[in-house]
Amino acid sequence: MCREVGYEDVASFRRLFRKQAGVSPKDYRRKFQLPDYVAEARPPASGKPVRPRRAAG
């Protein structure tokens, strides 16, 4: 992630991220990750649409 935004030093990125966001990058990802049912419905990287799965029940 840090190289994608221009940081070469991982420790520096982690320190600055924590200072700005108030949490570590790991905790941020855990807190704001999409639920599985949303992540499954997202289109793949190819850009082809994906039909959402029907809920069991």
C-alpha positions in Angstrom: 0.0 0.0 0.0 2.7 2.5 1.0 4.6 2.2 -2.3 1.3 2.7 -4.2 1.1 6.2 -2.7 4.7 7.1 -3.1 6.4 6.0 0.2 9.5 3.8 0.0 10.0 3.5 3.7 7.3 1.3 5.3 8.0 2.4 8.8 7.8 6.1 7.9 4.4 5.5 6.1 3.1 3.6 9.1 4.1 6.3 11.5 2.6 9.1 9.5 -0.6 7.1 8.8 -1.1 6.5 12.5 -0.5 10.2 13.2 -3.1 11.3 10.6 -5.7 8.5 11.0 -5.3 7.8 14.7 -5.0 4.1 14.1 -2.5 1.8 12.4 -3.0 0.8 8.8 -3.9 -2.7 9.9 -6.5 -1.5 12.3 -7.9 0.9 9.7 -8.3 -1.9 7.2 -10.0 -4.1 9.8 -12.4 -1.4 10.8 -13.3 -0.2 7.3 -13.2 -3.4 5.2 -16.3 -4.2 3.2 -18.5 -7.0 4.5 -18.0 -10.3 2.6 -21.4 -10.0 0.9 -20.5 -6.6 -0.6 -17.0 -7.6 -1.6 -18.4 -10.7 -3.5 -20.8 -8.4 -5.4 -18.1 -6.1 -6.6 -17.1 -6.5 -10.2 -13.8 -8.2 -10.9 -10.7 -6.3 -12.0 -11.6 -7.3 -15.6 -14.6 -4.9 -15.4 -17.1 -7.6 -16.3 -20.3 -7.3 -14.2 -21.0 -10.0 -11.7 -24.5 -11.1 -10.7 -24.9 -10.9 -6.9 -25.6 -14.2 -5.2 -29.1 -14.8 -3.8 -29.2 -15.0 0.0 -29.8 -18.5 1.3 -33.1 -19.0 3.0 
